[in-house]
Amino acid sequence: MPKPRTVRAFSAGGVVYRQVPAPPPPATHSEGTTVPQQPDPSTAEIVLVGRAWDNFWVLPKGTPHQGESTEEVALREVSEETGIRARIVGELGSIHYWFSRHGLRYSKEVFYYLMEAIGGDVSLHDHEYDDARWFPMSEAPARLAYANEAEIAQRAATLIHERLTRNATE
């Protein structure tokens, strides 16, 4: 039996985050005056796409159009699949995996960026997936269907925490 032909495939996407303001806890001096609170970096959310009815969630990603840079692919695909406009704030690296389709064996690489939401709305997502939703950063990695994407989300969580902590102290 002949060995299936191997095709190399590439996609790019992103982990898009936003910080959700948390209600400040009541903190008072003994005299009853309120003490200002620092922003809480743990209030970040990331957007995932998938099928809510099946509890199937993935990171947004897609394939390049002719002449697009990796950054352009990632920004376009995130916008199309999530309805969110974002800006790239860092690199998260790539994942690799294999799959077969129509008698071909694919070796796929997906490169991910860390992105900050700057506009849009998840209700504006395209129809490639049934749903696009914001999830608390603390639970998003566990929601992802694939372990390699969960690792990317964990890497993003560390960088998001660092960014938000740094911004809170500046």
C-alpha positions as CSV (number, residue, x, y, z in Angstrom):
1,M,0.0,0.0,0.0
2,P,1.5,3.4,-1.0
3,K,2.3,5.9,1.7
4,P,-0.1,8.9,1.7
5,R,1.3,12.1,0.3
6,T,2.2,14.7,3.0
7,V,1.0,18.3,2.6
8,R,2.3,21.1,4.8
9,A,-0.3,23.5,6.0
10,F,-0.1,26.8,7.9
11,S,-2.6,28.9,9.9
12,A,-2.3,31.9,12.2
13,G,-4.5,33.1,15.0
14,G,-4.6,34.7,18.4
15,V,-5.5,34.7,22.0
16,V,-7.5,37.9,22.4
17,Y,-8.0,39.3,25.9
18,R,-9.8,42.1,27.6
19,Q,-9.8,43.3,31.2
20,V,-13.2,43.3,32.8
21,P,-13.5,45.8,35.6
22,A,-14.1,44.0,38.9
23,P,-16.3,45.7,41.5
24,P,-14.0,47.0,44.1
25,P,-14.1,45.2,47.4
26,P,-15.3,47.4,50.3
27,A,-12.1,48.5,52.0
28,T,-12.2,51.1,54.7
29,H,-10.0,52.8,57.2
30,S,-10.9,52.6,60.8
31,E,-12.5,56.1,60.4
32,G,-14.8,54.7,57.7
33,T,-13.1,56.2,54.6
34,T,-12.7,54.1,51.5
35,V,-9.2,53.0,50.4
36,P,-8.6,53.0,46.6
37,Q,-8.0,49.5,45.2
38,Q,-5.5,48.5,42.6
39,P,-6.9,46.9,39.4
40,D,-7.1,43.1,39.6
41,P,-5.2,41.4,36.7
42,S,-7.2,38.2,37.3
43,T,-10.3,39.9,35.8
44,A,-9.1,39.2,32.2
45,E,-11.2,37.3,29.8
46,I,-10.3,35.7,26.4
47,V,-12.6,35.0,23.5
48,L,-13.1,31.4,22.2
49,V,-15.0,30.1,19.2
50,G,-16.9,26.9,18.9
51,R,-20.2,25.1,19.5
52,A,-21.8,25.9,22.9
53,W,-24.3,23.1,22.5
54,D,-21.5,20.6,22.3
55,N,-19.1,22.4,24.7
56,F,-16.5,22.4,21.9
57,W,-14.2,25.5,22.1
58,V,-11.1,26.4,20.2
59,L,-8.8,29.5,19.6
60,P,-9.6,31.5,16.5
61,K,-7.2,30.8,13.6
62,G,-7.2,30.4,9.8
63,T,-5.3,30.1,6.6
64,P,-3.6,33.0,4.7
65,H,-4.8,34.6,1.6
66,Q,-2.3,35.2,-1.2
67,G,0.3,37.8,-0.1
68,E,-0.8,38.1,3.5
69,S,1.7,38.3,6.3
70,T,1.4,36.1,9.3
71,E,0.2,39.1,11.4
72,E,-2.4,40.0,8.7
73,V,-3.7,36.5,8.7
74,A,-4.0,36.3,12.4
75,L,-5.8,39.7,12.7
76,R,-8.2,39.0,9.9
77,E,-9.1,35.5,11.1
78,V,-9.6,36.7,14.7
79,S,-11.9,39.5,13.4
80,E,-13.9,37.2,11.2
81,E,-14.3,34.3,13.6
82,T,-14.9,36.4,16.8
83,G,-16.3,39.7,15.6
84,I,-13.6,41.4,17.7
85,R,-11.1,43.9,16.4
86,A,-7.7,43.4,18.1
87,R,-4.1,44.6,18.1
88,I,-1.1,42.3,18.4
89,V,0.8,42.9,21.7
90,G,3.1,39.8,21.6
91,E,3.9,36.4,20.2
92,L,2.9,33.1,21.8
93,G,4.6,30.7,19.5
94,S,3.2,27.8,17.5
95,I,1.7,24.4,17.7
96,H,2.2,21.5,15.3
97,Y,-0.1,18.6,14.6
98,W,-1.0,15.9,12.0
99,F,-4.3,15.0,10.4
100,S,-5.6,13.2,7.4
101,R,-8.2,14.3,4.9
102,H,-9.2,12.9,1.5
103,G,-6.3,10.5,1.4
104,L,-3.7,13.2,2.2
105,R,-1.7,13.4,5.4
106,Y,-1.3,17.0,6.6
107,S,1.5,18.4,8.8
108,K,0.1,21.6,10.2
109,E,1.6,24.6,12.0
110,V,-0.5,27.2,13.7
111,F,1.2,30.4,14.9
112,Y,-0.5,32.4,17.7
113,Y,-0.2,36.0,18.8
114,L,-1.3,37.6,22.0
115,M,-3.9,40.2,21.1
116,E,-5.7,43.0,23.0
117,A,-9.3,43.6,22.1
118,I,-9.9,47.2,20.8
119,G,-13.4,47.0,19.5
120,G,-16.1,44.9,17.9
121,D,-18.6,42.5,19.5
122,V,-18.8,38.7,19.6
123,S,-22.3,38.9,18.1
124,L,-20.6,40.0,14.8
125,H,-18.7,36.7,14.4
126,D,-18.9,34.8,11.1
127,H,-20.7,31.5,10.6
128,E,-17.6,29.3,10.6
129,Y,-18.4,28.5,14.2
130,D,-21.8,28.6,15.9
131,D,-20.6,30.8,18.8
132,A,-18.0,33.2,20.0
133,R,-17.8,33.9,23.7
134,W,-15.7,35.6,26.4
135,F,-14.5,33.3,29.1
136,P,-12.7,34.2,32.3
137,M,-8.9,33.7,31.8
138,S,-8.9,31.3,34.8
139,E,-11.3,28.9,33.1
140,A,-10.6,29.3,29.4
141,P,-7.7,26.8,29.1
142,A,-9.8,24.0,30.6
143,R,-12.6,24.8,28.1
144,L,-10.4,24.3,25.1
145,A,-10.9,21.1,23.1
146,Y,-7.2,20.5,22.4
147,A,-4.4,20.2,24.9
148,N,-1.9,22.1,22.6
149,E,-4.3,25.1,22.4
150,A,-4.8,24.9,26.2
151,E,-0.9,25.2,26.5
152,I,-1.0,28.3,24.3
153,A,-3.8,29.8,26.5
154,Q,-1.8,29.1,29.6
155,R,1.2,30.8,28.1
156,A,-1.1,33.8,27.2
157,A,-2.4,33.9,30.8
158,T,1.1,34.4,32.2
159,L,1.8,37.2,29.7
160,I,-1.7,38.8,30.3
161,H,-1.2,38.7,34.0
162,E,2.3,40.4,33.6
163,R,0.9,43.1,31.3
164,L,-2.1,43.9,33.5
165,T,0.0,43.9,36.7
166,R,2.6,46.2,35.0
167,N,-0.2,48.6,33.7
168,A,-1.8,48.7,37.2
169,T,1.5,49.9,38.8
170,E,2.4,52.5,36.1
